[in-house]
Amino acid sequence: MPIYEFRCQACGKISDFLVPSVHESVDPVCKYCKSRRMSRLISRVRVLRSEESRLESLADPSRWGGLDENDPASVARWMKKMSREMGEDLSSEEIDQMVDEAMEETEGGREGTENGDPNVGTEE
């Protein structure tokens, strides 16, 4: 079953679609803004590695020592390394998109507690 990737021409984000057969057509709709203006991307080839090999790579603590969770660029580099080790070689655009989404979610959570119920975070 192939996975096809499309970039939305309205919002610029990438959506992927699992298709049961290469002979079936895809009518993509953006997962983020619901636009039908999508352009197909050429996906990368993925190399399969054994689970043991991937876990060995992840077990080495020296590979993950430079992570600063407060720096989006550091998180993006870490995500790229992690995706390679897990057999999901993500592009810089995909990682940037994920980091942006995570930052939006985090900021949304902060706004909810700051501007929401004044009793949030206090003991009664």
MIKETOR-477990 format. One record per residue: residue number from 1; residue in one letter; x, y, z of N, C-alpha, C in turn. Coordinates in Angstrom, 3 decimals, padded with zeros to 6 digits. Atoms other than C-alpha are relative to their C-alpha. Example, Ala and Ser with C-alpha at 12.3 -4.5 7.8 and 13.67 -1.06 7.14 Angstrom:
BEGIN
{seq:1; type:A; n_x:000.890; n_y:-001.190; n_z:000.000; ca_x:012.300; ca_y:-004.500; ca_z:007.800; c_x:000.900; c_y:001.200; c_z:000.000}
{seq:2; type:S; n_x:-000.820; n_y:-001.190; n_z:-000.060; ca_x:013.670; ca_y:-001.060; ca_z:007.140; c_x:-000.770; c_y:001.090; c_z:000.730}
This chain:
BEGIN
{seq:1; type:M; n_x:000.842; n_y:-001.176; n_z:000.000; ca_x:000.000; ca_y:000.000; ca_z:000.000; c_x:000.890; c_y:001.243; c_z:000.000}
{seq:2; type:P; n_x:-000.844; n_y:-001.201; n_z:000.069; ca_x:001.659; ca_y:003.228; ca_z:-001.101; c_x:-000.551; c_y:001.143; c_z:000.851}
{seq:3; type:I; n_x:000.363; n_y:-001.227; n_z:-000.704; ca_x:001.655; ca_y:006.450; ca_z:000.883; c_x:000.385; c_y:001.153; c_z:-000.916}
{seq:4; type:Y; n_x:-000.243; n_y:-001.147; n_z:000.864; ca_x:001.302; ca_y:009.555; ca_z:-001.270; c_x:-000.011; c_y:001.266; c_z:000.846}
{seq:5; type:E; n_x:-000.093; n_y:-001.267; n_z:-000.708; ca_x:002.304; ca_y:013.006; ca_z:-000.035; c_x:-000.416; c_y:001.131; c_z:-000.931}
{seq:6; type:F; n_x:000.463; n_y:-001.154; n_z:000.753; ca_x:000.672; ca_y:016.244; ca_z:-001.156; c_x:000.232; c_y:001.255; c_z:000.822}
{seq:7; type:R; n_x:-000.141; n_y:-001.306; n_z:-000.652; ca_x:001.407; ca_y:019.903; ca_z:-000.377; c_x:-001.235; c_y:000.823; c_z:-000.355}
{seq:8; type:C; n_x:001.163; n_y:-000.855; n_z:000.201; ca_x:-001.590; ca_y:022.176; ca_z:000.092; c_x:000.473; c_y:001.340; c_z:-000.564}
{seq:9; type:Q; n_x:-000.379; n_y:-001.280; n_z:000.594; ca_x:-001.358; ca_y:025.231; ca_z:-002.145; c_x:-000.655; c_y:001.169; c_z:000.723}
{seq:10; type:A; n_x:000.647; n_y:-001.058; n_z:-000.770; ca_x:-003.622; ca_y:027.166; ca_z:000.228; c_x:000.776; c_y:000.315; c_z:001.283}
{seq:11; type:C; n_x:-000.678; n_y:-000.248; n_z:-001.287; ca_x:-001.824; ca_y:026.684; ca_z:003.579; c_x:001.467; c_y:-000.424; c_z:000.000}
{seq:12; type:G; n_x:-001.398; n_y:000.392; n_z:000.121; ca_x:001.483; ca_y:025.101; ca_z:002.445; c_x:000.413; c_y:-001.213; c_z:000.816}
{seq:13; type:K; n_x:-000.352; n_y:001.151; n_z:-000.833; ca_x:001.319; ca_y:022.124; ca_z:004.815; c_x:-000.075; c_y:-001.292; c_z:-000.808}
{seq:14; type:I; n_x:-000.076; n_y:001.287; n_z:000.690; ca_x:002.025; ca_y:018.522; ca_z:003.806; c_x:-000.956; c_y:-000.986; c_z:000.658}
{seq:15; type:S; n_x:000.891; n_y:001.059; n_z:-000.469; ca_x:-000.599; ca_y:015.782; ca_z:004.107; c_x:000.383; c_y:-001.277; c_z:-000.719}
{seq:16; type:D; n_x:-000.285; n_y:001.272; n_z:000.665; ca_x:-000.043; ca_y:012.105; ca_z:003.421; c_x:-001.246; c_y:-000.875; c_z:000.021}
{seq:17; type:F; n_x:001.181; n_y:000.826; n_z:000.191; ca_x:-002.568; ca_y:009.535; ca_z:002.239; c_x:000.418; c_y:-001.427; c_z:-000.302}
{seq:18; type:L; n_x:-000.238; n_y:001.420; n_z:000.219; ca_x:-002.432; ca_y:005.747; ca_z:002.498; c_x:-001.027; c_y:-000.483; c_z:-001.013}
{seq:19; type:V; n_x:000.875; n_y:000.449; n_z:001.082; ca_x:-003.849; ca_y:004.212; ca_z:-000.687; c_x:000.070; c_y:-001.520; c_z:-000.070}
{seq:20; type:P; n_x:000.002; n_y:001.467; n_z:000.004; ca_x:-004.939; ca_y:000.550; ca_z:-000.822; c_x:000.761; c_y:-000.634; c_z:-001.165}
{seq:21; type:S; n_x:-000.642; n_y:000.582; n_z:001.173; ca_x:-003.496; ca_y:000.003; ca_z:-004.308; c_x:000.594; c_y:001.102; c_z:-000.873}
{seq:22; type:V; n_x:-000.601; n_y:-000.983; n_z:000.907; ca_x:-001.224; ca_y:001.764; ca_z:-006.796; c_x:-000.925; c_y:000.301; c_z:-001.171}
{seq:23; type:H; n_x:000.915; n_y:-000.180; n_z:001.125; ca_x:-004.052; ca_y:001.401; ca_z:-009.309; c_x:-001.193; c_y:000.889; c_z:000.348}
{seq:24; type:E; n_x:001.098; n_y:-000.869; n_z:-000.417; ca_x:-006.482; ca_y:003.521; ca_z:-007.278; c_x:000.443; c_y:001.456; c_z:-000.059}
{seq:25; type:S; n_x:-000.321; n_y:-001.425; n_z:000.044; ca_x:-006.659; ca_y:007.269; ca_z:-007.747; c_x:-000.214; c_y:000.611; c_z:001.384}
{seq:26; type:V; n_x:000.086; n_y:-000.701; n_z:-001.280; ca_x:-006.352; ca_y:009.732; ca_z:-004.876; c_x:-000.653; c_y:001.348; c_z:-000.248}
{seq:27; type:D; n_x:000.628; n_y:-001.318; n_z:000.060; ca_x:-008.621; ca_y:012.740; ca_z:-004.362; c_x:000.348; c_y:000.711; c_z:001.310}
{seq:28; type:P; n_x:-000.492; n_y:-000.530; n_z:-001.276; ca_x:-006.587; ca_y:014.596; ca_z:-001.724; c_x:-000.713; c_y:001.268; c_z:000.457}
{seq:29; type:V; n_x:000.544; n_y:-001.180; n_z:-000.661; ca_x:-008.080; ca_y:017.101; ca_z:000.697; c_x:000.939; c_y:000.307; c_z:001.162}
{seq:30; type:C; n_x:-000.939; n_y:-000.395; n_z:-001.053; ca_x:-005.791; ca_y:019.043; ca_z:003.038; c_x:-000.557; c_y:-000.355; c_z:001.376}
{seq:31; type:K; n_x:000.412; n_y:000.404; n_z:-001.346; ca_x:-005.944; ca_y:017.631; ca_z:006.562; c_x:-000.061; c_y:001.187; c_z:000.958}
{seq:32; type:Y; n_x:-000.076; n_y:-001.152; n_z:-000.882; ca_x:-005.372; ca_y:021.107; ca_z:007.997; c_x:-001.041; c_y:001.066; c_z:-000.326}
{seq:33; type:C; n_x:000.929; n_y:-001.080; n_z:000.363; ca_x:-007.469; ca_y:023.608; ca_z:006.011; c_x:-001.137; c_y:-000.471; c_z:-000.900}
{seq:34; type:K; n_x:001.056; n_y:000.636; n_z:000.806; ca_x:-009.673; ca_y:021.215; ca_z:003.949; c_x:-000.037; c_y:000.470; c_z:-001.456}
{seq:35; type:S; n_x:-000.075; n_y:-000.438; n_z:001.393; ca_x:-008.576; ca_y:022.770; ca_z:000.641; c_x:000.218; c_y:-001.205; c_z:-000.916}
{seq:36; type:R; n_x:-000.218; n_y:001.046; n_z:000.999; ca_x:-008.629; ca_y:020.614; ca_z:-002.496; c_x:001.131; c_y:000.384; c_z:-000.960}
{seq:37; type:R; n_x:-001.105; n_y:-000.441; n_z:000.856; ca_x:-005.795; ca_y:022.609; ca_z:-004.114; c_x:001.292; c_y:-000.616; c_z:000.520}
{seq:38; type:M; n_x:-001.147; n_y:000.767; n_z:-000.477; ca_x:-003.067; ca_y:020.028; ca_z:-003.585; c_x:000.906; c_y:-000.352; c_z:-001.171}
{seq:39; type:S; n_x:-000.946; n_y:000.452; n_z:001.021; ca_x:000.090; ca_y:019.206; ca_z:-005.531; c_x:000.791; c_y:-001.173; c_z:000.572}
{seq:40; type:R; n_x:-000.654; n_y:001.221; n_z:-000.462; ca_x:001.695; ca_y:015.780; ca_z:-005.316; c_x:001.506; c_y:000.214; c_z:000.107}
{seq:41; type:L; n_x:-001.439; n_y:-000.084; n_z:-000.235; ca_x:005.230; ca_y:015.538; ca_z:-003.922; c_x:000.647; c_y:-001.332; c_z:-000.345}
{seq:42; type:I; n_x:-000.760; n_y:001.227; n_z:000.230; ca_x:007.893; ca_y:013.037; ca_z:-004.821; c_x:000.555; c_y:-000.423; c_z:001.353}
{seq:43; type:S; n_x:-000.415; n_y:000.498; n_z:-001.316; ca_x:008.468; ca_y:010.947; ca_z:-001.706; c_x:001.382; c_y:-000.617; c_z:-000.073}
{seq:44; type:R; n_x:-001.302; n_y:000.629; n_z:-000.094; ca_x:011.826; ca_y:009.680; ca_z:-000.538; c_x:-000.136; c_y:-001.508; c_z:000.115}
{seq:45; type:V; n_x:-000.063; n_y:001.445; n_z:-000.172; ca_x:012.787; ca_y:006.040; ca_z:-000.653; c_x:000.358; c_y:-000.265; c_z:001.456}
{seq:46; type:R; n_x:-000.276; n_y:000.333; n_z:-001.395; ca_x:012.775; ca_y:004.470; ca_z:002.788; c_x:000.695; c_y:-001.343; c_z:000.080}
{seq:47; type:V; n_x:-000.776; n_y:001.225; n_z:-000.166; ca_x:015.291; ca_y:001.846; ca_z:003.840; c_x:-000.470; c_y:-000.706; c_z:001.267}
{seq:48; type:L; n_x:000.424; n_y:000.776; n_z:-001.156; ca_x:014.111; ca_y:-000.914; ca_z:006.131; c_x:001.208; c_y:-000.490; c_z:000.775}
{seq:49; type:R; n_x:-001.041; n_y:000.500; n_z:-000.887; ca_x:016.327; ca_y:-001.723; ca_z:009.109; c_x:-000.665; c_y:-000.871; c_z:001.045}
{seq:50; type:S; n_x:000.559; n_y:000.861; n_z:-001.042; ca_x:015.866; ca_y:-004.359; ca_z:011.742; c_x:-000.278; c_y:000.832; c_z:001.246}
{seq:51; type:E; n_x:000.322; n_y:-000.695; n_z:-001.240; ca_x:014.324; ca_y:-003.292; ca_z:015.011; c_x:001.208; c_y:000.007; c_z:000.934}
{seq:52; type:E; n_x:-001.188; n_y:000.095; n_z:-000.850; ca_x:017.454; ca_y:-004.472; ca_z:016.811; c_x:001.021; c_y:001.073; c_z:-000.379}
{seq:53; type:S; n_x:-000.958; n_y:-000.999; n_z:000.473; ca_x:019.652; ca_y:-002.217; ca_z:014.668; c_x:-000.437; c_y:001.411; c_z:000.396}
{seq:54; type:R; n_x:000.507; n_y:-001.322; n_z:-000.369; ca_x:017.422; ca_y:000.804; ca_z:015.293; c_x:000.128; c_y:000.245; c_z:001.498}
{seq:55; type:L; n_x:-000.079; n_y:-000.158; n_z:-001.454; ca_x:017.290; ca_y:000.198; ca_z:019.040; c_x:001.437; c_y:000.165; c_z:000.475}
{seq:56; type:E; n_x:-001.415; n_y:-000.176; n_z:-000.346; ca_x:021.085; ca_y:-000.143; ca_z:019.214; c_x:000.429; c_y:001.441; c_z:-000.214}
{seq:57; type:S; n_x:-000.355; n_y:-001.393; n_z:000.292; ca_x:021.460; ca_y:003.262; ca_z:017.588; c_x:-000.602; c_y:000.950; c_z:001.024}
{seq:58; type:L; n_x:000.675; n_y:-000.878; n_z:-000.945; ca_x:018.954; ca_y:004.815; ca_z:019.971; c_x:000.534; c_y:-000.145; c_z:001.422}
{seq:59; type:A; n_x:-000.475; n_y:000.262; n_z:-001.363; ca_x:020.576; ca_y:003.274; ca_z:023.074; c_x:001.273; c_y:000.766; c_z:000.350}
{seq:60; type:D; n_x:-001.249; n_y:-000.716; n_z:-000.248; ca_x:023.782; ca_y:005.303; ca_z:022.689; c_x:-000.317; c_y:001.410; c_z:000.510}
{seq:61; type:P; n_x:000.368; n_y:-001.305; n_z:-000.556; ca_x:023.294; ca_y:008.304; ca_z:025.053; c_x:000.807; c_y:001.166; c_z:-000.568}
{seq:62; type:S; n_x:-000.812; n_y:-001.094; n_z:000.550; ca_x:026.089; ca_y:010.305; ca_z:023.407; c_x:-000.651; c_y:000.609; c_z:-001.242}
{seq:63; type:R; n_x:000.666; n_y:-000.520; n_z:001.203; ca_x:023.892; ca_y:010.698; ca_z:020.314; c_x:-001.052; c_y:001.039; c_z:000.330}
{seq:64; type:W; n_x:001.113; n_y:-000.884; n_z:-000.344; ca_x:021.240; ca_y:012.645; ca_z:022.223; c_x:000.398; c_y:001.071; c_z:001.011}
{seq:65; type:G; n_x:-000.460; n_y:-000.925; n_z:-001.025; ca_x:023.379; ca_y:014.799; ca_z:024.536; c_x:-000.181; c_y:001.464; c_z:-000.322}
{seq:66; type:G; n_x:000.056; n_y:-001.412; n_z:000.352; ca_x:023.084; ca_y:018.072; ca_z:022.605; c_x:-001.397; c_y:000.571; c_z:-000.100}
{seq:67; type:L; n_x:001.381; n_y:-000.459; n_z:000.123; ca_x:019.308; ca_y:018.410; ca_z:022.888; c_x:-000.320; c_y:001.081; c_z:001.032}
{seq:68; type:D; n_x:000.500; n_y:-001.067; n_z:-000.868; ca_x:018.020; ca_y:021.709; ca_z:024.300; c_x:-001.480; c_y:000.153; c_z:-000.307}
{seq:69; type:E; n_x:001.438; n_y:000.022; n_z:000.272; ca_x:014.252; ca_y:021.333; ca_z:024.601; c_x:-000.629; c_y:001.384; c_z:-000.081}
{seq:70; type:N; n_x:000.512; n_y:-001.367; n_z:000.091; ca_x:013.829; ca_y:025.122; ca_z:024.822; c_x:000.384; c_y:000.690; c_z:-001.301}
{seq:71; type:D; n_x:-000.462; n_y:-000.567; n_z:001.266; ca_x:015.455; ca_y:025.708; ca_z:021.419; c_x:-000.643; c_y:-000.766; c_z:-001.157}
{seq:72; type:P; n_x:000.669; n_y:000.697; n_z:001.102; ca_x:013.229; ca_y:024.883; ca_z:018.403; c_x:000.967; c_y:-000.590; c_z:-001.029}
{seq:73; type:A; n_x:-000.969; n_y:000.528; n_z:000.973; ca_x:016.287; ca_y:024.432; ca_z:016.138; c_x:000.635; c_y:-001.282; c_z:000.530}
{seq:74; type:S; n_x:-000.570; n_y:001.197; n_z:-000.610; ca_x:017.785; ca_y:021.912; ca_z:018.573; c_x:-001.003; c_y:-001.151; c_z:-000.036}
{seq:75; type:V; n_x:001.050; n_y:001.026; n_z:000.051; ca_x:014.476; ca_y:020.032; ca_z:018.769; c_x:-000.157; c_y:-000.521; c_z:-001.422}
{seq:76; type:A; n_x:000.126; n_y:000.417; n_z:001.401; ca_x:014.248; ca_y:019.989; ca_z:014.962; c_x:001.150; c_y:-000.924; c_z:-000.399}
{seq:77; type:R; n_x:-001.145; n_y:000.875; n_z:000.305; ca_x:017.776; ca_y:018.529; ca_z:014.663; c_x:-000.173; c_y:-001.362; c_z:000.660}
{seq:78; type:W; n_x:000.222; n_y:001.253; n_z:-000.721; ca_x:016.930; ca_y:015.908; ca_z:017.298; c_x:-001.075; c_y:-000.841; c_z:-000.691}
{seq:79; type:M; n_x:001.073; n_y:000.726; n_z:000.689; ca_x:013.698; ca_y:015.001; ca_z:015.478; c_x:000.500; c_y:-000.613; c_z:-001.304}
{seq:80; type:K; n_x:-000.531; n_y:000.524; n_z:001.260; ca_x:015.577; ca_y:014.593; ca_z:012.206; c_x:000.855; c_y:-001.244; c_z:000.259}
{seq:81; type:K; n_x:-000.812; n_y:001.171; n_z:-000.345; ca_x:018.119; ca_y:012.229; ca_z:013.828; c_x:-000.881; c_y:-001.168; c_z:000.421}
{seq:82; type:M; n_x:000.892; n_y:001.045; n_z:-000.500; ca_x:015.373; ca_y:010.296; ca_z:015.603; c_x:-000.795; c_y:-000.622; c_z:-001.147}
{seq:83; type:S; n_x:000.785; n_y:000.536; n_z:001.119; ca_x:013.311; ca_y:009.956; ca_z:012.421; c_x:000.852; c_y:-000.904; c_z:-000.881}
{seq:84; type:R; n_x:-000.892; n_y:000.854; n_z:000.794; ca_x:016.324; ca_y:008.580; ca_z:010.537; c_x:000.196; c_y:-001.351; c_z:000.673}
{seq:85; type:E; n_x:-000.226; n_y:001.243; n_z:-000.736; ca_x:016.962; ca_y:006.004; ca_z:013.253; c_x:-001.236; c_y:-000.893; c_z:-000.008}
{seq:86; type:M; n_x:001.232; n_y:000.780; n_z:-000.016; ca_x:013.324; ca_y:004.925; ca_z:013.215; c_x:-000.456; c_y:-000.388; c_z:-001.407}
{seq:87; type:G; n_x:000.345; n_y:000.368; n_z:001.366; ca_x:013.327; ca_y:004.515; ca_z:009.426; c_x:-000.953; c_y:000.961; c_z:-000.673}
{seq:88; type:E; n_x:000.889; n_y:-001.021; n_z:000.546; ca_x:011.275; ca_y:007.659; ca_z:008.792; c_x:000.837; c_y:001.224; c_z:-000.328}
{seq:89; type:D; n_x:-000.897; n_y:-001.105; n_z:000.332; ca_x:013.724; ca_y:009.973; ca_z:007.042; c_x:-000.820; c_y:001.222; c_z:-000.401}
{seq:90; type:L; n_x:000.832; n_y:-001.169; n_z:000.235; ca_x:011.719; ca_y:013.196; ca_z:007.383; c_x:000.815; c_y:001.137; c_z:-000.599}
{seq:91; type:S; n_x:-000.667; n_y:-001.158; n_z:000.588; ca_x:012.555; ca_y:016.264; ca_z:005.349; c_x:000.016; c_y:001.146; c_z:001.008}
{seq:92; type:S; n_x:-000.060; n_y:-001.180; n_z:-000.867; ca_x:013.454; ca_y:019.580; ca_z:006.959; c_x:-001.349; c_y:000.698; c_z:000.045}
{seq:93; type:E; n_x:001.319; n_y:-000.636; n_z:000.050; ca_x:010.078; ca_y:020.938; ca_z:005.811; c_x:-000.986; c_y:-000.713; c_z:000.915}
{seq:94; type:E; n_x:000.917; n_y:000.769; n_z:-000.842; ca_x:008.189; ca_y:018.126; ca_z:007.544; c_x:000.307; c_y:000.228; c_z:001.477}
{seq:95; type:I; n_x:-000.393; n_y:-000.218; n_z:-001.392; ca_x:010.161; ca_y:018.602; ca_z:010.753; c_x:-000.369; c_y:001.409; c_z:000.430}
{seq:96; type:D; n_x:000.377; n_y:-001.376; n_z:-000.324; ca_x:009.681; ca_y:022.377; ca_z:010.653; c_x:-001.499; c_y:000.100; c_z:000.234}
{seq:97; type:Q; n_x:001.453; n_y:-000.003; n_z:-000.134; ca_x:005.950; ca_y:021.784; ca_z:010.189; c_x:-000.405; c_y:-000.593; c_z:001.354}
{seq:98; type:M; n_x:000.323; n_y:000.636; n_z:-001.281; ca_x:005.839; ca_y:019.440; ca_z:013.213; c_x:000.385; c_y:000.890; c_z:001.176}
{seq:99; type:V; n_x:-000.447; n_y:-000.885; n_z:-001.078; ca_x:007.850; ca_y:021.840; ca_z:015.389; c_x:-000.947; c_y:001.195; c_z:000.110}
{seq:100; type:D; n_x:000.938; n_y:-001.125; n_z:-000.012; ca_x:005.577; ca_y:024.738; ca_z:014.371; c_x:-001.325; c_y:-000.396; c_z:000.638}
{seq:101; type:E; n_x:001.266; n_y:000.467; n_z:-000.561; ca_x:002.469; ca_y:022.689; ca_z:015.199; c_x:000.117; c_y:-000.211; c_z:001.506}
{seq:102; type:A; n_x:-000.196; n_y:000.236; n_z:-001.433; ca_x:003.891; ca_y:021.651; ca_z:018.581; c_x:000.093; c_y:001.326; c_z:000.757}
{seq:103; type:M; n_x:-000.122; n_y:-001.306; n_z:-000.648; ca_x:004.792; ca_y:025.263; ca_z:019.391; c_x:-001.360; c_y:000.687; c_z:000.087}
{seq:104; type:E; n_x:001.339; n_y:-000.587; n_z:-000.017; ca_x:001.273; ca_y:026.405; ca_z:018.427; c_x:-000.846; c_y:-000.639; c_z:001.096}
{seq:105; type:E; n_x:000.755; n_y:000.698; n_z:-001.040; ca_x:-000.235; ca_y:023.733; ca_z:020.695; c_x:000.458; c_y:000.438; c_z:001.386}
{seq:106; type:T; n_x:-000.538; n_y:-000.417; n_z:-001.292; ca_x:002.070; ca_y:024.724; ca_z:023.560; c_x:-000.454; c_y:001.413; c_z:000.337}
{seq:107; type:E; n_x:000.430; n_y:-001.376; n_z:-000.230; ca_x:001.266; ca_y:028.416; ca_z:023.154; c_x:-001.490; c_y:000.058; c_z:000.275}
{seq:108; type:G; n_x:001.440; n_y:000.058; n_z:-000.239; ca_x:-002.441; ca_y:027.593; ca_z:022.983; c_x:-000.308; c_y:-000.467; c_z:001.409}
{seq:109; type:G; n_x:000.184; n_y:000.488; n_z:-001.367; ca_x:-002.159; ca_y:025.688; ca_z:026.264; c_x:000.326; c_y:001.059; c_z:001.032}
{seq:110; type:R; n_x:-000.377; n_y:-001.075; n_z:-000.928; ca_x:-000.412; ca_y:028.596; ca_z:027.968; c_x:-001.068; c_y:001.076; c_z:000.041}
{seq:111; type:E; n_x:001.025; n_y:-001.033; n_z:000.059; ca_x:-003.033; ca_y:031.069; ca_z:026.765; c_x:-001.247; c_y:-000.446; c_z:000.736}
{seq:112; type:G; n_x:001.182; n_y:000.523; n_z:-000.666; ca_x:-005.781; ca_y:028.804; ca_z:028.075; c_x:000.092; c_y:000.137; c_z:001.509}
{seq:113; type:T; n_x:-000.136; n_y:-000.103; n_z:-001.454; ca_x:-004.366; ca_y:028.842; ca_z:031.600; c_x:000.173; c_y:001.447; c_z:000.440}
{seq:114; type:E; n_x:-000.208; n_y:-001.391; n_z:-000.383; ca_x:-003.402; ca_y:032.520; ca_z:031.580; c_x:-001.281; c_y:000.811; c_z:-000.140}
{seq:115; type:N; n_x:001.178; n_y:-000.804; n_z:000.285; ca_x:-006.631; ca_y:033.879; ca_z:030.105; c_x:-001.298; c_y:-000.691; c_z:000.387}
{seq:116; type:G; n_x:001.206; n_y:000.761; n_z:-000.297; ca_x:-009.043; ca_y:031.232; ca_z:031.268; c_x:-000.440; c_y:000.185; c_z:001.431}
{seq:117; type:D; n_x:000.497; n_y:000.024; n_z:-001.367; ca_x:-010.325; ca_y:030.313; ca_z:034.704; c_x:001.074; c_y:000.516; c_z:000.961}
{seq:118; type:P; n_x:-001.013; n_y:-000.525; n_z:-000.925; ca_x:-008.542; ca_y:032.358; ca_z:037.384; c_x:000.376; c_y:-000.995; c_z:001.089}
{seq:119; type:N; n_x:-000.286; n_y:000.999; n_z:-001.026; ca_x:-008.694; ca_y:029.327; ca_z:039.701; c_x:000.904; c_y:-001.112; c_z:-000.494}
{seq:120; type:V; n_x:-000.857; n_y:001.045; n_z:000.535; ca_x:-006.602; ca_y:027.160; ca_z:037.365; c_x:001.374; c_y:000.143; c_z:000.628}
{seq:121; type:G; n_x:-001.331; n_y:-000.016; n_z:-000.593; ca_x:-003.393; ca_y:026.216; ca_z:039.123; c_x:000.025; c_y:000.425; c_z:001.457}
{seq:122; type:T; n_x:000.027; n_y:-000.357; n_z:-001.415; ca_x:-004.560; ca_y:027.322; ca_z:042.576; c_x:-000.728; c_y:-001.078; c_z:000.770}
{seq:123; type:E; n_x:000.663; n_y:000.992; n_z:-000.844; ca_x:-005.594; ca_y:025.103; ca_z:045.432; c_x:-001.181; c_y:000.648; c_z:000.686}
{seq:124; type:E; n_x:001.192; n_y:-000.532; n_z:-000.666; ca_x:-009.022; ca_y:025.490; ca_z:046.952; c_x:-000.114; c_y:-000.514; c_z:001.390}
